Amino acid sequence: MAEAASTRTPVALLPSLVPLLLDWLPHQRWFAGKGHPVTGVSLVCATELLPLAGPGPGLVHLLVEVEQPGPPPGGTRDCYQLLLGVRDTLPPRLAPALIGRPTNGPLAGRTVYEGLQDPRLAELVLERLRTPGTLGTLRFSRFDRAPAVPGNLTARPLEAEQSNSSLIYGDDYILKVFRRVQTGPNPDLELPLALARAGCGRVPVPVAWYESTAPQPHTLGVLQPYLRGSQDGWRLALDALAAGRPFTGEARALGRVTAEVHTALADALPTVLLRREHTEHLARAMHRRLNEAARAVPALLPYAPRLGTAFDAVAALGRRGRTWRAQRVHGDLHLGQALYQPAERGGRASPAPGSGSAPTSAPLASTGQLVHPPADAATGTGHWSVIDFEGEPARPIGERRSPQPPVRDIAGMLRSFDYAARSHSPWNPAWAERCRDAYCEGYATGSGEDPRAEPELLRAYETDKAVYEVVYEARHRPGWLPVPMAAIERLAALA
């Protein structure tokens, strides 16, 4: 019956929804083109999770291609995941979830709304995840080593600025629903699953997930453990700054944790050796991003020639025969992607969504349920976990899945210490520098390789990251622009 419904839905349902979606999508915080007009919506696939013709609320899962004007040539086309609820009358408590009321088609006179805001429909999604199998174009899977997920867990949405949507079930699990999806495995499932199978305890285990099977495979959502009381490294760092205390112990512990994750990834997944042609390609890509950024943000122009020398230095080493190991990495590592679990509560830190498309060094919101800074975060007697392996959502998924030098993650965390120090008044550059050194020391202890021993590669990746941050801040948070510009001045001076 579900299969038959899913084949009827594309023809009959979408035309009546398009006018509503054209107006609704640009206002969603997870929509990459928010604030800009949508010029077209077309259906990729659809599956009824709960019959729309029933007496109660219905739930339909859609993948739609959304068109917007602007670059690249011909505008942009992105695939989005929608879960739409349908009712005759919307209860007052669900009023903020309203999308609209179709005036024609099979849903004429009924109410369409954001289904994930409805606890009843959100709990239905969990029930599907508890029972592996297929429904329409969707496939639901479970990790065979994970304990069974209990039923009857109350659902609530996690309110945070992000590029995805998350649901918390009871106090035990969190489901990340990917909104803008790309063809192929999402690293936020692929890497934690590989680490879980390898026995790495630094990443929460993917308990269950769901994917589309046609017309192309997409990772759509991942269920992982959730633990109250965890606190992210960004919040801990800001609290340390406010209290006037050092953060070097925490930074050193985070360095060891990063090394542990990198080592496990290198053992679990293939690695490659970057030779001359790879390093030259890497330098060209960094130069291209710098030139594009300088055109977009003229404040970069005076620094561009000196910044470019960082990329030239890497290419020159490659031409002289220098090689670097590349492996799968986190791809978006910063203080907000590390959660701390105090020792007295036991267990592992909970997964929670990161800042999504925000600049990766400065999360817009901390994650989990915040508590007072645990006294043992610096000593390692609690537990640090690394979360959100999705990578930078704006980058193509193929690029996010490609092997990279581990120093890319290290550069992201070093930039994060800078962001924390700059967000506090008065600015405390010495605090950031001590944290940066402690983090590298911790990484060296955990891996046997000190990232400072490869200054050319580290400088190139940190420069590339700072350039990315400048563009983001100029477009979205101009008040924060001085933060990456201070790094630009410092990095240019190293030329």
Salt bridges, closest charged atoms under 4 A:
GLU65 OE1 - ARG77 NH1 3.03
GLU67 OE2 - ARG77 NH1 3.10
ASP78 OD2 - ARG180 NH1 3.68
ASP88 OD1 - ARG110 NE 2.93
GLU114 OE1 - ARG179 NH2 2.83
ASP118 OD2 - ARG87 NH2 3.00
GLU127 OE1 - ARG130 NH1 2.90
GLU159 OE1 - ARG29 NH2 2.88
ASP171 OD1 - ARG156 NH1 3.76
ASP171 OD2 - ARG228 NE 3.67
ASP188 OD2 - LYS176 NZ 2.59
GLU190 OE1 - ARG328 NH2 3.03
GLU190 OE2 - ARG401 NH2 2.77
GLU211 OE1 - ARG139 NH2 3.46
ASP239 OD1 - ARG235 NE 3.36
GLU250 OE2 - ARG245 NH1 3.33
GLU260 OE1 - ARG202 NE 3.10
GLU280 OE2 - ARG276 NE 3.24
GLU280 OE2 - ARG319 NH1 3.65
GLU292 OE2 - ARG288 NE 3.96
ASP312 OD1 - HIS287 NE2 2.70
ASP388 OD1 - LYS176 NZ 2.64
GLU392 OE1 - ARG395 NE 2.56
GLU392 OE2 - LYS465 NZ 2.91
GLU399 OE2 - ARG395 NH1 2.96
ASP409 OD2 - HIS262 NE2 2.76
ASP418 OD2 - ARG415 NH1 2.72
ASP418 OD2 - ARG490 NH2 3.49
GLU433 OE1 - ARG436 NE 3.65
ASP437 OD1 - ARG452 NH1 3.45
GLU441 OE1 - ARG252 NH2 3.12
GLU449 OE1 - ARG325 NH2 3.78
ASP450 OD2 - ARG452 NH2 2.84
GLU454 OE2 - ARG322 NH2 3.43
GLU462 OE2 - ARG436 NH1 2.83
GLU462 OE2 - ARG490 NH2 2.77
ASP464 OD1 - ARG289 NE 3.03
GLU469 OE1 - ARG415 NH2 2.80
GLU473 OE2 - ARG477 NH2 3.08
